[in-house]
Each structure stands twice: as structure tokens, then as C-alpha cells.
Amino acid sequence: MNVRDGMTKVILSVGPAHTLREAARLMSARRVGAAVVVDPSHPAIGILTERDILDSIGAGQNPDDELVADHRTADVVFASPGWTLEQAASAMSAGNFRHLIVIDGHDVAGLLSMRDIVRCWTGAGVPVSA
């Protein structure tokens, strides 16, 4: 199976000026653990994950004052739709993260989470390998 088979094609995107609380509400409403951060003034695509929000709150920061721009991950590892799920899982494991933005050409094609990979493997009857 490939990344294109497991990725979520409808993704949540947030802007850098959203507060962490606004981003958390949107993520909760969509029941997703990550949002793509699109910033017209910054050419690179970023990602905000539930871990980023948790780290901020755990550090005593106010989610109503903190902006996505200050907590997004800008050093993102991207996946190709043609990668195998094994390649994606290996990249996630090596980088210690649970989400990959999937890029097709210059466009965001989707988002792949570790949960998506597990769902594909267990749904297809393929054993999960470490």
C-alpha cells in the first residue's frame, strides 16, 4: 500500500495568526491531531500538532495569547503519494513524529498520520511490523 491509499485528502489548514486555542478548537471539531499551517508571507508549509499545543500549555503559556506562528513546526518532512506506508512509517519513527504532509508536485495533497497507517495495515490484514 502507498501513502495515497491511506492519507486524508481533506485537511485542516490554519493561519499563523490563529491563537492556539482557535487552532485547538478547529482541530477538536474536525477530530484531527494536526493542521497544515499556510502563511502567505512565509513560503514554506508548516504543521501544528496537538503535541505543539500541549507543550505550550504545559509550559504555562496562555493558549488565548500564543499564536500558531510561534509554535508550528517549519522544518517539516514531506511525503510523496507514491511512498510505501513502510517508508512513511520509517520516516515518522526516525523523526519521532506522527504526521506527514503529503506533497504532490508543489501542492499539498493530504496528510498521513500514524493512525492512518495502522488503520490501513489492520484493515488490509497486513501485520504491523516494528
C-alpha positions as CSV (number, residue, x, y, z in Angstrom):
1,M,0.0,0.0,0.0
2,N,1.1,3.5,-0.7
3,V,0.7,6.8,1.1
4,R,-2.0,7.9,-1.4
5,D,-4.1,4.9,-0.2
6,G,-4.1,5.9,3.4
7,M,-3.8,9.7,3.5
8,T,-6.6,12.0,4.4
9,K,-7.3,14.2,1.4
10,V,-9.4,16.8,3.2
11,I,-7.1,18.6,5.5
12,L,-7.5,21.3,8.1
13,S,-5.4,24.4,7.5
14,V,-4.8,27.3,9.9
15,G,-3.0,30.6,9.6
16,P,-0.1,31.8,11.6
17,A,-2.2,34.5,13.3
18,H,-4.7,31.9,14.8
19,T,-4.3,31.6,18.5
20,L,-3.5,28.1,19.9
21,R,-7.0,28.0,21.4
22,E,-8.6,28.7,18.0
23,A,-6.4,26.1,16.3
24,A,-7.3,23.6,19.1
25,R,-11.0,24.2,18.7
26,L,-10.8,23.7,14.9
27,M,-8.7,20.5,15.4
28,S,-11.1,19.2,18.0
29,A,-14.2,19.9,15.9
30,R,-12.6,18.1,12.9
31,R,-11.2,15.3,15.2
32,V,-7.7,15.7,13.8
33,G,-4.4,15.7,15.6
34,A,-2.6,18.1,13.2
35,A,-3.3,21.1,10.9
36,V,-1.3,22.4,8.0
37,V,-0.1,26.0,8.6
38,V,-0.2,28.2,5.5
39,D,1.4,31.6,5.7
40,P,1.3,33.8,2.7
41,S,4.4,35.7,4.0
42,H,6.4,32.6,4.6
43,P,6.8,30.3,1.5
44,A,7.4,27.1,3.5
45,I,4.4,25.0,4.6
46,G,4.3,24.2,8.4
47,I,2.4,21.9,10.7
48,L,0.8,22.4,14.1
49,T,0.2,19.3,16.1
50,E,-1.6,18.5,19.3
51,R,1.8,18.0,20.8
52,D,2.8,21.6,20.0
53,I,-0.3,22.8,21.8
54,L,0.2,20.5,24.7
55,D,3.9,21.6,25.1
56,S,2.8,25.3,25.1
57,I,0.1,24.8,27.8
58,G,2.4,22.5,29.8
59,A,4.9,25.4,29.8
60,G,2.3,27.6,31.4
61,Q,1.6,29.7,28.3
62,N,-1.9,31.1,27.7
63,P,-3.5,29.5,24.6
64,D,-5.5,32.7,24.0
65,D,-2.3,34.7,23.7
66,E,0.0,32.3,21.9
67,L,0.0,32.3,18.1
68,V,0.3,29.4,15.7
69,A,3.3,31.1,14.1
70,D,5.3,30.7,17.2
71,H,4.6,27.0,17.7
72,R,4.3,25.5,14.3
73,T,7.0,23.1,13.0
74,A,8.5,24.8,10.0
75,D,11.2,22.1,9.5
76,V,8.7,19.6,8.0
77,V,9.4,16.2,6.5
78,F,7.1,15.7,3.5
79,A,5.9,12.5,1.9
80,S,5.1,11.7,-1.7
81,P,1.8,10.0,-2.5
82,G,3.9,7.2,-4.1
83,W,5.8,6.3,-1.0
84,T,5.0,3.0,0.6
85,L,3.4,3.0,4.0
86,E,6.6,1.4,5.3
87,Q,8.6,4.3,4.0
88,A,6.3,6.7,5.7
89,A,6.3,4.8,9.0
90,S,10.1,4.6,8.9
91,A,10.4,8.4,8.3
92,M,7.9,9.0,11.2
93,S,9.8,6.7,13.5
94,A,13.2,8.2,12.6
95,G,12.0,11.7,13.1
96,N,9.9,11.0,16.2
97,F,6.7,12.5,14.8
98,R,3.2,11.1,14.0
99,H,2.1,13.2,11.0
100,L,3.4,13.7,7.4
101,I,2.2,16.3,5.0
102,V,1.8,14.7,1.6
103,I,3.1,16.8,-1.3
104,D,2.2,16.1,-5.0
105,G,4.3,18.4,-7.1
106,H,4.0,21.8,-5.4
107,D,0.6,21.2,-3.9
108,V,-0.5,19.7,-0.5
109,A,-2.3,16.5,-1.5
110,G,-3.1,15.3,2.0
111,L,-2.0,14.4,5.5
112,L,-0.9,11.0,6.7
113,S,-0.9,10.1,10.4
114,M,0.5,7.0,12.2
115,R,-3.2,6.2,12.9
116,D,-3.9,6.2,9.2
117,I,-1.0,3.7,8.6
118,V,-2.2,1.4,11.4
119,R,-5.8,1.6,10.0
120,C,-4.6,0.6,6.5
121,W,-2.4,-2.2,7.8
122,T,-5.0,-3.7,10.1
123,G,-7.9,-3.2,7.6
124,A,-5.9,-4.9,4.9
125,G,-4.8,-7.7,7.1
126,V,-1.2,-6.8,6.8
127,P,0.7,-7.3,10.1
128,V,2.2,-4.2,11.7
129,S,6.0,-4.5,11.7
130,A,8.3,-2.7,14.0
